[in-house]
Amino acid sequence: MRRREFIATLGAAAAMLAPVAALGQSQPPKRIYIVQSYEKGHVCGEPQAEGELASLAKAGWAVGKNLTVATYYMDTYRTNTSPEAIRSEGEKALAEIAKFKPDIVFANDDSADSQVMMALIGNPDISVVVSGMNGQPEMYNERKHFMESRAHPGGNVTGVYEKLYAAQAVKVMVQAIPGLAQAKVVMITDYSPTGNGLTKQFEIELKDVTQPRWEVRRVKDWDEYTALIQVLNDDPTVKAIYPVALTLPTVDGKRYSAAHIYDWTLAHSKKPEMAINYFFARMGLFGGAGVNFGAMGRLAGEKAAKILSGTKAGDLPFEDAPAYAIVFNLKRAHDLGIEIPVPLLTAADAVYKDDLLPLEGRPLLYDPQIKSF
């Protein structure tokens, strides 16, 4: 064989073998960075992260095999609560992200959305998947454009909006509480980023609800909250409350988070409490229909898995939280003298016969061993 023909044949053989060799080469693990607005172990943050990683694993992306994961806890509801501290935590998270060089960043809840998601909009190297966003996506979009529409965002951001299913929650409470249909339920929010989002969500989701009557009351600090609870106790027209003031300052410079707030509420309130998170009912609140944070995280994780498989984030719709859970705490109902109808209990996702009181100001730690679904 002549030299030129031999070289040509060898080149053709090498070209045929190249893909085979490439298939045998191990690819570097994909990199995921999770930014949590809450502290480590929080009952709203951890179920989302658990759901995100569960969906990735279901799609074949396993930590330690073909996936590397890191997490940053901003702790903006207990410790880093001021606007300046929240911004500082966002900057620290972004610095860690720059060093980690992730393929995807999960931004869980509004502090992470406002400080991290917003900063990463338009980054060609990072896709962002949000979970637990209480502020309206359109509101964020007005501050910095990232979304053509919820159906087709078009950029490098997609995710899951934390729909409260507030109208459904009120209907459940009407079935559970005698006389509520002709009375009133009061939603209590604070002025944190999540509190601002929740206030708007109630206005949107309950705009067509006329029975029972409802109103949103906002409190700026601990004294206002405790005074409001006493006022509502004395108001016979109020048959239920929805306490979602989750971080409150005190006059002496302290800061109370949800564990302390709910501890005090359970000791002093005479009204059944709607629970935004099913785990709060496990810890003592009356219950009702709450957000299923695990399901929300799983949907966010499904989006991330599609991105890792080649789909652009902007081609994935921005969706509502996919499910809510109906839960009740029978001990709290008994303490309040309320007998929940048996058919409603039968339809519930979980019914708790005790609680974890006294919380005594401990963090609302998530325990996957006692979750019900």
Sequence and secondary structure as in RCSB ss.txt:
>XXXX:A:sequence
MRRREFIATLGAAAAMLAPVAALGQSQPPKRIYIVQSYEKGHVCGEPQAEGELASLAKAGWAVGKNLTVATYYMD
TYRTNTSPEAIRSEGEKALAEIAKFKPDIVFANDDSADSQVMMALIGNPDISVVVSGMNGQPEMYNERKHFMESR
AHPGGNVTGVYEKLYAAQAVKVMVQAIPGLAQAKVVMITDYSPTGNGLTKQFEIELKDVTQPRWEVRRVKDWDEY
TALIQVLNDDPTVKAIYPVALTLPTVDGKRYSAAHIYDWTLAHSKKPEMAINYFFARMGLFGGAGVNFGAMGRLA
GEKAAKILSGTKAGDLPFEDAPAYAIVFNLKRAHDLGIEIPVPLLTAADAVYKDDLLPLEGRPLLYDPQIKSF
>XXXX:A:secstr
  HHHHHHHHHHHHHHHHHHHHHHS    EEEEEEESS TTBTTHHHHHHHHHHHHHHTT  BTTTEEEEEEE  
TTTTS SHHHHHHHHHHHHHHHHHH  SEEEEESHHHIIIIIHHHTT TT EEEEEEE S HHHHHHHS  BS S
S  BSSEEEEE    HHHHHHHHHHHSTTGGGSEEEEEE SSHHHHHHHHHHHHHTTT  SSEEEEEE SSHHHH
HHHHHHHHT TTEEEEEEE  EEE TTS EEEHHHHHHHHHHH  S BB SBHHHHHTT  EEEEE HHHHHHHH
HHHHHHHHTT  GGGS  EE   EEEEEEHHHHHHTT    HHHHHH SEEESS     TT   B  GGG   
